[in-house]
Amino acid sequence: MMRRRGSSALEFALTLPVIIAVLAGILEYGWYLFQLSNVVHALRDGTRIGVTVPSSDDAGSQARAEAHARSVMDGLGVPCTDGGECVVTATIEPAGDVQILRLSIEVDYAPLVGLLPTPSQLRGTFTMMMQEQS
């Protein structure tokens, strides 16, 4: 009976680092995927706004798409308008006999826990065909 006295403490000490690593991985990659979904949401909204801008709009489709994507990112908690670590670019390109709007976002990613390897940037591109507006 005396030999089994410290075995529980030893088992706990051996499994604790594994449990902490698993929890850190869940937190870190969960946060990464949440931030990536924010980027995708901003891309979708910005592109949709950009392709539906009337042709009489002075600001233009590209500027409207970029501005909307930046404001969506700000609303989701990722600073993107005032000196944020965010690059938003919109281009209109020909694709056959139609025009497409391509919106790209690059955001620096700050790890939540920092114990595991993660990408340094979140990147995304979304493309949509321009709509006829009157």
N, C-alpha and C positions, 0 to 999 in steps of 0.2 A: 504494500500500500504506500509506503514512503517513496518508492521510486516513481510513482505516477503523479506526484504532487505538483511538479512544475511543468508537466507536459501541456497543459492547457495554455499556459502563458507562452510557452515555446511555439505552439501551433499558431497562436494569435500573432506573435511576433513575425512568424514566417509568412502568414497570409495577408497581413496588413498592407505591405507595399503593393501586392497584387491588387487588392481591393482599391487602394488609392489610385493606382494607375488606371484601372478600369473606370472609376468615377471621373477622373480627370479627362479621360478620352471621351466619355459620354458628354461631359460639359463642353469640352473644347470643340468637338466635331458637331455637336448640336448647335452651338453658337455660330460656327462657321456656316452651316447649312441655313440657319435662320438669316444671317447676313446676306448669303447668296440669294435666297428667295426674295429679300428686299431689293436687291439689284435687278432681279428678273421682273419684279413687279414694276419698278421704275422704268425699265426698258419697255415693257408692254404698254404702260400708260403713255409714256412720252412718244412712242412711235404711233400709237393710235391717234393722239392729238395732232402730231405732225402730218399725218396723211389725210386728215379731214379738215385742214385749214383752208378756208376759201382763198382762191387765187387773188382776190382783191386785197388780202391782208398785207399790210406794209411790212410787218415783221418777218414774214416768210415762214415756210414750213420748217426749215432747219432750226432757226432760232427759237421758234415756238416749241418744237420737240425737245431741244436741249434745255430750255428754261423749265418746261414742265417736268422733265426727268429729274432735274436738280431739285425742284421744289418737293417732289415726291420723296426723294432721298432724304431731304431735310426733315420732312414730316415723319419719316420712319426712324429718325434718330441718327442718320449718317450725315455729318456735316458736308455739304456739297456746294453751297452758294458762296459764302463769304470766306474765301481762303481755305476751303476744305481740301482734303487730300483726294480729290475726285476729278477725273477727266471725263467729260461728256462730249462726244462728237457726233454730229449728224451729217450725212451726205446724201444727196439725191443722185442716183445713178440710172442710166438706161439699162433695161433688161429686155431685149427684144423690141417689141413695139409699145412697151409700157415703161413707166418710170417707177423706181422703188426708192424708199427711204430706208437708209441703214443707220441705226442708232447704236453707239457703242459706249459702254461705261467701264472705267477702270478705277477702282477704289483701293487704297492701301488697307490691308487687314491687320488689325491689332489683336493678337491672341488674348483670349480670356484668361486661361490658366498659364500657358507658356511652357508646359512640361513636355509637350509632344510636337512633332514636326507638323507645321501647317504652311499653306501657301502664303506668300507675302502680299498678294493682291487678289482681289475679287474682280473678275472680268466677265463681261457679257456683251453679246451683239444680238440685235433683233432686227429683222427685215420685214417690210410690209409694202405692198403695192400702193402707189399714190391713187387717191380717189378723185374722180371728177367732181369739182365744186363749181357752183355758179355764184 
